[in-house]
Amino acid sequence: MQHFDIIIIGAGLSGIDAACHFSMHCPDKTYTIFEGRDNIGGTWDLFKYPGIRSDSDMHTFSYNFKPWTYNKTIADAQTILEYLQETVEEYKITDKINFNHYMTEISWSSQTNQWTVKGTNQKTNQEVKATCNFLMLCTGYYDYEKGYTPDFEGLENYKGRFVHPQQWTADIDYENKEVIVIGSGATAVTLIPSMAEKTKHITMLQRSPSYILSRPLHDGFAKVVHKILPHKLAHFLARWKNILLSMYLYWISRKKPQAVKQFVKGEIKKVLGPDYDVETHFNPKYNPWDERLCAIPDNDLFHTIKDGKCTIVTDHIDTFTNDGILLKSGKELKADLIVSATGLVIKIAGGMKIKVDEQEQDFSKLLNYKGIMMQNIPNLTAIIGYTNASWTLKADLACAYTCRLLKYMDEKGYKACVPQLEGENVEMQPVIDFSSGYIQRALDKLPKQGDKFPWKLHQNYVKDMITLKYRKINDGHLIFT
């Protein structure tokens, strides 16, 4: 059985980030990556639906140590995968990745101060088993096997093709077809402009609207600074410009939600014109950032609507029919293809069984520590990115903190560390204040946060940067042995 200083589970955006940090800052440590699929990239390799792209700007979505030099600020999945492949090759981590190694159980022993990781090689069907001193979970936050599809009444009656975007395959034909996309979130607003170029007509069927804000496909500031400055400095400046802008948008949305709501609707009216019914189709019932804002490049969705290629229908589904969908209003929408862009299924730690000294752990009963560790779980960090900013901003901080932690433990001769309450009176709260359906469906499974530091999540990059990069490691809450 092989032993490593560190095992990383997952070779997506976060896992590659972690490997690069260890290569740069902990070069004396041995590590390996177990990846359940046959390629790097996670989300960006999994999803194959038309138009799949980032909904964050790539200057903050890319790594802080690897400048984003591509032309587009909102990038398609293929370009993101190229960037990740460049990173893997540049930091020489290709040979560290074990593909098709699907992990099912991790178990900590206080006697040996080690994790034992178990799983299966999906190609050979052989058991995989390894040990490590420290474990890093980079498994993402959702189920890769299936997306969320509501129990639609009468779905069995529908004679056309019905698909969730997570199960998109190359044989799905939508050319010159009538198409309905159910949903109004990030996936729906990505799919529609891309598909509309080929469909006969496409309808976006939404139960309720989402906030949709256009962002430039090309960042003018980034383009200028990359021309006149070295790439690393240009990347730093473009990144911080966008970090501060997104932090301001989140802050002002919380402070003055009605003003932001009017601003967003006003921007849409500029494109669709005064006669379009923005109040019905782009007027969410919730406040900005109660759910994630949807970003679209260069108003592409609104131009698709204005050009007559797409119609938005705001209504509730009564039942599926042979030819399409009957709405509560009595109107029937006919379609050759229906795409259910209805969200994800949350999956904690990739669905792995987690044990500490043979006791199975229930994350839903544990507090998070500084947003990257879990109460009572030793020698483990997990990457969960921001909901109100780019995922990678938090990933970079979590990886850098893990390196700091490992160096501190080596200096002091410690073998284990574990976040513990130590008699503190901390009120447990939901880990995230977000009204999105995929979060609300999983609240009973998610870890909790406390009402005070270090058990409370900031969702604020600057605060987390101060906490994770500059505050002392031994803070009295992290217990070392």
C-alpha positions as MATLAB code, in Angstrom:
seq = 'MQHFDIIIIGAGLSGIDAACHFSMHCPDKTYTIFEGRDNIGGTWDLFKYPGIRSDSDMHTFSYNFKPWTYNKTIADAQTILEYLQETVEEYKITDKINFNHYMTEISWSSQTNQWTVKGTNQKTNQEVKATCNFLMLCTGYYDYEKGYTPDFEGLENYKGRFVHPQQWTADIDYENKEVIVIGSGATAVTLIPSMAEKTKHITMLQRSPSYILSRPLHDGFAKVVHKILPHKLAHFLARWKNILLSMYLYWISRKKPQAVKQFVKGEIKKVLGPDYDVETHFNPKYNPWDERLCAIPDNDLFHTIKDGKCTIVTDHIDTFTNDGILLKSGKELKADLIVSATGLVIKIAGGMKIKVDEQEQDFSKLLNYKGIMMQNIPNLTAIIGYTNASWTLKADLACAYTCRLLKYMDEKGYKACVPQLEGENVEMQPVIDFSSGYIQRALDKLPKQGDKFPWKLHQNYVKDMITLKYRKINDGHLIFT';
ca = [
       0.000    0.000    0.000;
       1.442    3.344   -1.062;
       1.929    6.178    1.397;
       2.074    9.897    0.599;
       2.486   13.067    2.611;
      -0.633   14.449    0.909;
      -3.468   12.965   -1.118;
      -5.649   15.237   -3.236;
      -9.031   13.875   -4.284;
     -10.239   15.442   -7.526;
      -8.379   16.822  -10.564;
     -10.730   19.638  -11.422;
      -9.998   23.335  -11.064;
      -9.402   23.001   -7.285;
      -7.319   19.817   -7.386;
      -4.957   21.243   -9.981;
      -4.740   24.444   -7.939;
      -3.763   22.407   -4.851;
      -1.144   20.380   -6.731;
       0.484   23.522   -8.101;
       0.644   25.076   -4.636;
       2.283   21.970   -3.189;
       4.772   21.876   -6.067;
       5.680   25.532   -5.491;
       5.541   25.868   -1.712;
       5.977   22.344   -0.312;
       8.396   20.777   -2.825;
       9.697   18.314   -0.233;
       6.234   16.782    0.236;
       5.103   13.725   -1.720;
       1.584   13.923   -3.094;
      -0.761   12.239   -5.530;
      -4.162   12.994   -7.042;
      -7.019   10.510   -7.337;
      -9.489   11.479  -10.054;
     -12.635    9.425  -10.631;
     -13.028   10.408  -14.280;
     -10.673    9.925  -17.245;
      -9.697   13.564  -17.723;
      -8.797   16.698  -15.788;
     -11.119   19.679  -15.543;
     -14.110   18.463  -13.528;
     -17.079   20.628  -14.519;
     -15.369   21.882  -17.670;
     -14.843   18.370  -18.995;
     -18.147   16.926  -17.727;
     -20.661   19.304  -19.287;
     -21.045   19.069  -23.056;
     -24.119   21.212  -23.709;
     -23.986   23.972  -26.366;
     -22.271   27.178  -25.305;
     -20.890   25.865  -21.994;
     -18.778   28.688  -20.548;
     -17.763   30.432  -17.346;
     -20.164   32.871  -15.751;
     -17.298   34.566  -13.900;
     -14.616   36.716  -15.492;
     -11.500   34.676  -16.198;
      -9.136   37.141  -14.546;
     -10.577   36.098  -11.173;
     -11.592   32.576  -12.238;
      -8.043   31.742  -13.353;
      -5.264   31.051  -10.850;
      -3.442   33.894   -9.118;
      -0.074   32.325  -10.128;
      -0.969   31.631  -13.771;
      -1.953   34.739  -15.787;
      -5.010   34.545  -18.024;
      -3.696   35.709  -21.411;
      -6.508   34.488  -23.637;
      -8.580   37.016  -25.534;
     -11.998   36.352  -23.966;
     -12.893   37.446  -20.441;
     -15.941   35.134  -20.398;
     -14.465   31.900  -21.721;
     -15.888   28.695  -23.211;
     -15.195   25.303  -21.616;
     -12.676   24.259  -24.270;
     -10.518   27.338  -23.642;
     -10.685   26.754  -19.885;
      -9.568   23.147  -20.420;
      -6.655   24.359  -22.569;
      -5.639   26.726  -19.764;
      -5.828   23.879  -17.221;
      -3.794   21.565  -19.464;
      -1.142   24.283  -19.843;
      -1.043   24.607  -16.054;
      -0.683   20.857  -15.504;
       2.216   20.681  -17.966;
       3.912   23.865  -16.740;
       3.901   22.725  -13.105;
       4.764   19.123  -14.021;
       1.870   17.436  -12.266;
       0.672   15.178  -15.101;
       2.353   12.099  -13.630;
       0.804   12.802  -10.218;
      -2.754   12.229  -11.479;
      -4.357    8.779  -11.225;
      -7.357    8.768  -13.572;
     -10.417    6.515  -13.182;
      -9.650    6.164   -9.456;
     -13.027    6.651   -7.798;
     -12.719    7.068   -4.023;
     -15.539    5.817   -1.798;
     -14.167    5.994    1.765;
     -11.664    7.954    3.798;
     -10.777    6.919    7.341;
      -8.598    8.651    9.957;
      -6.666    6.779   12.643;
      -5.477    8.696   15.714;
      -3.122    5.811   16.501;
      -1.110    6.275   13.320;
      -2.063    9.936   12.598;
      -2.887    8.887    9.046;
      -5.732    8.812    6.586;
      -6.532    5.621    4.702;
      -8.185    6.244    1.350;
     -10.154    3.491   -0.380;
     -11.779    3.241   -3.761;
     -11.845    1.455   -7.103;
      -9.912    1.697  -10.336;
     -12.868    2.029  -12.711;
     -10.913    0.592  -15.641;
      -9.504   -2.505  -13.987;
     -12.197   -2.844  -11.304;
      -9.419   -3.379   -8.762;
      -9.472   -1.970   -5.240;
      -7.385    1.156   -4.647;
      -5.960    1.784   -1.195;
      -3.411    4.348    0.013;
      -2.440    6.234    3.153;
      -1.390    9.815    3.777;
      -0.589   12.271    6.548;
      -2.827   15.012    5.176;
      -5.881   14.928    2.927;
      -7.292   17.579    0.633;
     -10.818   17.252   -0.759;
     -11.260   18.921   -4.154;
     -14.421   17.062   -5.142;
     -16.641   20.050   -5.927;
     -20.125   20.377   -4.517;
     -22.534   18.510   -6.787;
     -23.358   15.016   -8.029;
     -21.539   14.329  -11.305;
     -23.852   11.428  -12.156;
     -27.139   13.299  -12.390;
     -28.673   16.760  -12.302;
     -31.924   17.799  -10.655;
     -35.150   17.236  -12.556;
     -38.482   17.962  -10.825;
     -41.280   15.373  -10.890;
     -43.052   16.853  -13.892;
     -46.663   15.793  -14.238;
     -47.273   13.758  -17.397;
     -43.650   13.614  -18.523;
     -44.164   10.008  -19.624;
     -46.698   11.233  -22.209;
     -44.245   13.474  -24.041;
     -43.215   11.989  -27.411;
     -40.302   14.304  -28.169;
     -36.838   14.225  -26.655;
     -36.329   15.348  -23.055;
     -32.854   15.961  -21.610;
     -31.087   17.504  -18.635;
     -28.006   19.534  -19.731;
     -25.774   17.415  -17.485;
     -26.636   14.407  -19.674;
     -26.128   16.204  -22.995;
     -24.832   13.953  -25.774;
     -23.503   14.663  -29.259;
     -26.501   13.029  -30.974;
     -29.038   15.583  -29.694;
     -30.446   17.273  -32.786;
     -31.968   20.730  -32.439;
     -31.390   22.128  -35.914;
     -34.583   23.682  -37.284;
     -36.504   22.308  -34.275;
     -38.941   23.865  -31.824;
     -37.129   23.844  -28.482;
     -38.161   24.641  -24.910;
     -35.568   25.308  -22.222;
     -37.061   25.072  -18.730;
     -35.259   27.345  -16.281;
     -33.847   30.843  -15.921;
     -30.489   30.249  -14.246;
     -26.909   30.254  -15.483;
     -27.290   27.102  -17.610;
     -30.463   28.301  -19.348;
     -29.052   31.718  -20.242;
     -25.929   30.024  -21.597;
     -27.769   27.406  -23.668;
     -30.312   29.647  -25.346;
     -28.127   32.105  -27.348;
     -25.931   29.221  -28.507;
     -28.798   26.958  -29.578;
     -30.867   29.774  -31.096;
     -28.515   30.035  -34.073;
     -29.751   26.640  -35.318;
     -33.247   26.139  -33.884;
     -36.448   27.015  -35.642;
     -37.433   28.813  -32.459;
     -36.481   28.484  -28.804;
     -38.620   29.249  -25.756;
     -37.251   29.974  -22.306;
     -39.927   28.752  -19.896;
     -39.410   30.135  -16.412;
     -41.477   29.794  -13.275;
     -39.883   32.983  -11.951;
     -37.222   35.349  -13.357;
     -33.563   35.605  -12.361;
     -31.273   38.622  -12.245;
     -29.292   38.747  -15.471;
     -26.495   41.210  -16.000;
     -24.369   41.643  -19.100;
     -20.581   41.699  -18.863;
     -18.136   42.522  -21.666;
     -16.811   39.502  -23.523;
     -13.474   41.317  -23.788;
     -12.123   43.262  -20.804;
     -10.769   46.540  -22.176;
      -8.717   47.311  -19.076;
      -7.117   43.847  -19.090;
      -6.319   44.170  -22.791;
      -4.514   47.490  -22.261;
      -2.478   46.445  -19.202;
      -1.407   43.196  -20.876;
      -0.093   45.243  -23.820;
       2.001   47.631  -21.745;
       2.977   45.581  -18.682;
       4.487   42.149  -17.968;
       1.787   39.460  -17.915;
       2.078   38.737  -14.181;
       1.647   42.376  -13.194;
      -1.122   42.881  -15.766;
      -2.900   39.787  -14.450;
      -2.589   41.076  -10.872;
      -4.111   44.459  -11.788;
      -6.940   43.022  -13.928;
      -7.709   40.488  -11.213;
      -7.927   43.076   -8.447;
      -9.979   45.437  -10.555;
     -12.568   42.698  -11.041;
     -12.373   41.503   -7.418;
     -13.162   45.007   -6.158;
     -15.940   45.496   -8.705;
     -17.651   42.219   -7.766;
     -17.264   42.972   -4.039;
     -18.828   46.396   -4.585;
     -21.731   44.914   -6.559;
     -22.400   42.387   -3.783;
     -22.122   45.071   -1.072;
     -24.404   47.569   -2.822;
     -26.896   44.766   -3.633;
     -27.196   44.014    0.081;
     -27.199   47.688    1.088;
     -29.555   49.083   -1.563;
     -31.364   46.130   -3.190;
     -34.113   48.198   -4.780;
     -31.639   50.532   -6.455;
     -29.682   47.574   -7.863;
     -32.909   45.928   -9.021;
     -33.882   49.070  -10.927;
     -30.383   49.357  -12.400;
     -30.436   45.763  -13.695;
     -33.904   46.206  -15.229;
     -32.825   49.530  -16.734;
     -29.844   47.900  -18.450;
     -32.143   45.243  -19.961;
     -34.602   47.874  -21.204;
     -31.757   49.642  -23.015;
     -31.353   46.553  -25.193;
     -34.921   45.236  -25.485;
     -36.592   48.642  -25.740;
     -39.341   50.343  -23.727;
     -42.138   48.166  -25.130;
     -40.767   44.835  -23.883;
     -42.460   43.490  -20.745;
     -39.409   43.572  -18.486;
     -41.606   43.736  -15.367;
     -43.003   40.265  -16.106;
     -39.956   38.459  -17.459;
     -36.994   40.131  -15.706;
     -38.361   41.217  -12.326;
     -37.388   38.591   -9.712;
     -39.369   38.317   -6.470;
     -36.183   38.116   -4.408;
     -33.463   40.717   -3.853;
     -30.199   40.773   -5.813;
     -27.682   38.183   -4.532;
     -30.288   36.255   -2.535;
     -29.442   33.962   -5.443;
     -26.408   34.135   -7.706;
     -26.589   36.750  -10.464;
     -26.426   35.326  -13.980;
     -23.723   36.884  -16.132;
     -24.066   36.937  -19.912;
     -21.454   38.209  -22.411;
     -22.240   41.307  -24.468;
     -26.026   41.053  -23.940;
     -26.177   37.903  -26.082;
     -29.416   36.574  -24.545;
     -31.191   39.915  -24.932;
     -30.093   40.255  -28.574;
     -31.440   36.736  -29.216;
     -34.811   37.831  -27.799;
     -34.790   41.117  -29.706;
     -34.021   39.307  -32.965;
     -37.106   37.129  -32.487;
     -35.166   33.874  -32.133;
     -36.184   33.376  -28.511;
     -39.397   33.953  -26.561;
     -39.553   34.099  -22.785;
     -42.660   32.647  -21.154;
     -43.177   33.217  -17.419;
     -45.716   30.677  -16.215;
     -46.128   27.425  -14.268;
     -46.202   23.950  -15.788;
     -49.496   22.118  -15.435;
     -48.593   18.932  -17.286;
     -46.572   17.562  -20.169;
     -48.561   16.571  -23.246;
     -47.743   14.413  -26.272;
     -46.435   17.467  -28.121;
     -45.073   19.693  -25.385;
     -46.148   21.432  -22.189;
     -49.546   22.651  -20.985;
     -49.202   25.687  -18.734;
     -51.349   26.713  -15.762;
     -52.602   29.643  -17.843;
     -54.087   27.154  -20.327;
     -51.570   27.895  -23.050;
     -49.779   24.931  -24.653;
     -46.171   25.138  -25.824;
     -45.208   22.621  -28.492;
     -41.655   21.353  -28.845;
     -39.534   18.717  -30.574;
     -36.931   18.955  -27.799;
     -37.287   19.998  -24.145;
     -34.211   20.809  -22.065;
     -34.681   20.772  -18.303;
     -32.100   23.319  -17.070;
     -33.443   22.894  -13.563;
     -30.301   22.721  -11.471;
     -27.832   20.485   -9.722;
     -27.905   17.925   -6.927;
     -25.608   18.808   -4.025;
     -23.169   16.056   -3.046;
     -20.867   16.529   -0.072;
     -17.265   15.257   -0.352;
     -18.083   13.408   -3.553;
     -20.401   11.097   -1.624;
     -17.492    9.433    0.184;
     -17.973    7.774    3.568;
     -15.880    9.681    6.131;
     -14.696    8.030    9.341;
     -12.632    9.240   12.290;
     -11.385    6.392   14.511;
     -14.031    4.098   12.979;
     -16.856    6.551   13.756;
     -18.729    7.670   10.639;
     -19.021   11.470   10.441;
     -22.156   13.415    9.559;
     -21.091   16.743    8.060;
     -24.575   18.197    8.583;
     -23.933   18.175   12.341;
     -20.488   19.795   12.152;
     -19.295   23.391   11.946;
     -16.993   24.680    9.243;
     -13.715   26.243   10.369;
     -12.503   29.291    8.398;
     -14.451   27.980    5.417;
     -11.888   25.255    4.650;
     -11.756   22.744    7.541;
     -14.364   20.825    9.524;
     -14.927   20.601   13.258;
     -13.482   17.366   14.732;
     -11.985   16.215   11.391;
      -8.163   16.056   11.659;
      -5.598   16.882    8.964;
      -8.125   17.672    6.268;
      -8.909   20.747    4.203;
     -11.703   20.975    1.643;
     -12.147   23.503   -1.132;
     -15.565   25.066   -1.521;
     -15.501   28.259   -3.551;
     -17.522   31.442   -3.238;
     -21.160   31.781   -4.205;
     -20.860   35.544   -4.730;
     -17.509   35.579   -6.570;
     -15.236   33.327   -8.611;
     -14.745   29.825   -7.191;
     -10.984   29.988   -7.701;
     -10.477   33.025   -5.479;
     -11.353   30.891   -2.445;
      -9.514   27.872   -3.853;
      -6.259   29.841   -4.108;
      -6.603   31.023   -0.502;
      -7.446   27.523    0.759;
      -4.429   26.003   -1.007;
      -2.054   28.684    0.278;
      -3.413   28.223    3.826;
      -2.913   24.454    3.613;
       0.738   25.010    2.673;
       1.165   27.422    5.604;
      -0.446   24.901    7.944;
       1.805   22.048    6.795;
       4.938   24.167    7.189;
       3.865   25.232   10.687;
       3.247   21.629   11.710;
       6.676   20.607   10.393;
       8.394   23.450   12.259;
       6.726   22.510   15.551;
       6.951   18.756   15.061;
       3.169   18.268   15.110;
       1.583   15.222   13.481;
      -2.084   16.219   13.658;
      -4.348   19.252   13.905;
      -8.096   19.384   14.406;
     -10.563   22.291   14.743;
     -12.440   21.981   18.041;
     -14.953   24.126   19.897;
     -13.274   23.629   23.280;
     -16.343   24.603   25.316;
     -17.253   27.659   23.230;
     -20.864   28.722   23.056;
     -21.448   28.893   19.312;
     -24.878   29.055   17.687;
     -25.224   26.726   14.683;
     -26.671   28.318   11.558;
     -27.154   27.219    7.932;
     -23.793   27.309    6.190;
     -25.092   29.628    3.501;
     -27.824   32.257    3.256;
     -28.894   31.554   -0.305;
     -32.395   30.973   -1.660;
     -31.346   29.050   -4.788;
     -33.250   25.786   -5.205;
     -30.181   23.521   -5.264;
     -29.041   24.994   -1.917;
     -32.460   24.871   -0.267;
     -32.949   21.224   -1.304;
     -29.694   20.273    0.413;
     -29.666   22.404    3.589;
     -30.235   19.372    5.819;
     -27.095   17.707    4.353;
     -24.736   20.679    4.407;
     -22.282   21.527    7.200;
     -23.201   24.390    9.504;
     -21.573   27.710   10.279;
     -21.369   29.471   13.614;
     -22.355   32.970   14.617;
     -18.775   34.124   15.244;
     -15.189   33.759   14.030;
     -13.625   31.349   13.093;
     -16.772   29.285   12.574;
     -18.591   31.892   10.478;
     -18.249   32.126    6.699;
     -17.374   35.565    5.351;
     -18.134   35.159    1.623;
     -15.687   38.059    1.346;
     -12.350   37.679   -0.411;
     -10.495   40.449    1.428;
     -11.596   39.222    4.873;
     -10.666   35.648    3.964;
      -7.324   36.768    2.578;
      -6.488   38.483    5.886;
      -7.670   35.445    7.876;
      -6.007   32.726    5.806;
      -2.816   34.436    4.657;
      -1.861   36.662    7.567;
      -3.494   35.607   10.839;
      -1.503   33.198   12.973;
      -2.078   29.489   12.425;
      -2.262   28.581   16.123;
      -5.352   30.599   17.064;
      -6.587   28.513   20.000;
      -9.335   26.878   17.941;
      -7.048   24.591   15.957;
      -5.709   21.951   18.348;
      -2.297   20.396   17.601;
      -0.837   17.095   18.798;
];
